[in-house]
Amino acid sequence: MNIHTWWLFATATFFISATPGPNMLLILSQSVRFNIHSAVWGALGCLTALLLMQTASAAGLGVLLRSAPAVFDFLRWGGAIYLVYLGVRIYRAPVKAKADMTTEVGVTQPSAQSLFKTGFMTSASNPKALLFAAAFFPQFLNPALPQLPQFGILLGTFVVIETSWYLVYAFGGQKLSVYLKRASILKMFNRVTGTVFIGFAAIMAVMKA
């Protein structure tokens, strides 16, 4: 793999990762609703699932999903159902004023394990990521050279770029939370976020392998 090929991969990954999707929306939401540390645990869950899915895709699971529509459909519907569940949960998340009746918002802090699990499940709910990895990564691999070292370089590059964007969204959520201290405004934010997650579920339900 030459530097030109790597640079093309890094540039494409930069813009693809920046695109708002379920993972980025979840991290933004967790940062707004709880704090930036919570968003970091959610981001770790998202990233772990993505790494497992990309490794599985490199091992041939992406090809299996493409050749077995029934398996893809099963995973697709399962992912859509989970995103609906997550969207409804965020939409209905309780927002309570503090005991002194100020306009600041107090919410229950989930455990790190719960935040990680939510991030992992959100990321893993999209089987399209397997097919994307199976189609995207090979374009930057030189078939005349050993595949594993090249895949390791691409995967490492992806991790750095994806993690950077997770941090951007997490810090952005922290800044945004300053303007969402009123319970009524945060409640509206939760409803918009929950609705968007349900929209992602609808898109997943109609997508094809």
N, C-alpha and C positions, 0 to 999 in steps of 0.2 A: 504494500500500500504506500503510495507516494503522498507527499504533503498536499498536493492539489486535491486528491481524492478525499483526504481527511478534512480539508477545509470546506469542501462542498458538503460533506456529511454534517459537520459542525454547524454550518450556516443553515442548512435545511432543518436540522434538529432544533436550533435556536428559535426559529419562527413557528415550527410545529408545537413545541413545548409552550410557547407564549400564548397560544390560542386558548381562550377560556373553554374549559370543559368540566365534567363532573369533579375531577381531582382538584383543579384550581379553585373551583367554586366552593368545594368542601373546606379547603384550607382557609380561604377568605372568610367563610362563615364561622369556622371555629375560632379564628382570631378575633372576629368581631364579637361573637357571643361569649367567649371565655377570655382567652389571652393568647399571646404569641407562643407561649410554651405549649399550650394545648394544640395549637396549629402545627407545631413541630412534630408532636407525636402522631398527629394525623398524616403529616407529610411522610414520616418514616413508614407508616402503614401503606400509603399509596406507592411509595418507591419500592418497598419490598415486593409487593404484588407485581409491579411492572417488571422488576428484574426476574422474578420467577417465570412470568409469562414469556418474556423475551428469550430466556434460556430454554424454556419448553418449545418455543417456536423454532429456535435454532436446532433443537433435537428432532424436529419433524412434526410436532403437534399441529402447527399451522397448516401443513399439508393435509393432515388427517381431517381437520375441520373443513377444509375446502372440498375434500373428496367425500365427506360424510355429512350432507346437509342436515340430517336428523340430529346429529350430535351438536352441530352449530346452533340449530333452532332451540334445542333444549337449554343450552347455555345462554342463548340470547334472551329467551323468555325468563329464565331464572334471574338474569341480570336486570331486566326491565322491572320485574316484580320487586327486586331489592331496592332499586332507585325510587320506585313509587313509595315503598315503605319509608325510605329515608326522607323523601320529600314531604310526606305527610307528617312524619315525626318533627321535622324542622318547622313546618308550617304551623303545627300545633304546640310548639315549644312554649312552656310557660314563661312569662315575663312578669316579674314582681318588683314593685317599688320597695325600697328599704324601709325599715321600721320607722325612721324619722320622717317618712313621707316626702322626702326630697324627690327630685326627678331622676336621680341616678338609678341604674338598674342593677339588681342582684339576681344572679342565676346560679344554679347548682353546678359545681365543678365536677365533670366526669373524671374517672380515673384514667391514668395513662394507658392502661390496658384497653379500656373501652374506646378511647380516642384512636389508638393504633388499629384496633379491630375494625372500627368504622372506616378508617382510611384504606385498610387492606381490602375490605369487602367492596368498597366503592370502586376501587381501581380494578379489582378482579372481576367485577360484574360485567365488564365489557369484553366479550370474546373477540370483538373486532380488533383489539390490540394485538392478539396473536397473529391474525392474518396480516395486519399492518407490518408487524416485525418481520414476518416471513417474506413480505414483498419488498420492504424498504431496505433492510440491512444487506441482503445479497447484492444489491446494486453497487455497493461500495467495496465489495470483496474481490480481490484478485484471485481468480481460480487457479492461477499458476503458482500461488504461494500458499503456505500452510494456513488453513482457515481459522484455527483456534486462536492464534496470536492476534490476527486481524479482528476477529470478533471481540476479543478482550479489549482491544484499543477502542473500537466503536462503542462497546458497552460502557467502558469507563468514561468516554466523552459524553455519552448520553446521561450518565449519572450526574456528572458535574453540571451540565446545562440544565437538566430537569430540576435538580436540587436548588440551583440558583433562582429559577423561576418560582419554586415553592416559597423560597424566602422572600422574594419580591411580593408575592400575594399575601404572605403572612404579615409582613411589615405594613403592607397596604391596608390590611384589615385592622391592624392596631391603630393606624392613623385614622381610619374611617370610624372606629368605635368612639372617638372623641365627639363625633357629630351624632351619635346614636344613643346618647345617655338617657333620653326620654323614653319611657317604657312604650309609649304609643308608636314612636318612630322605629324602635327596635322590633316591635311586633310586626310592623309593616315590612321591615327588612326580612324577617323570618318568613313571612308569607310570600314575598317575592322570590326568595331563595328556594323555598319549598316548591313553589310552582315551577320554577326553572328545572329543578330536579325531575319533577313529573314530566316536564317537556322532554328532557333527555331520555326518560324511560319510553316515551311515545316514539321518539326517533329510533331507539334501539329495537322497539317492537316491530317496526316496519322495514328495518334494514335487511339487506340480503348478504349472504356470504360472498 
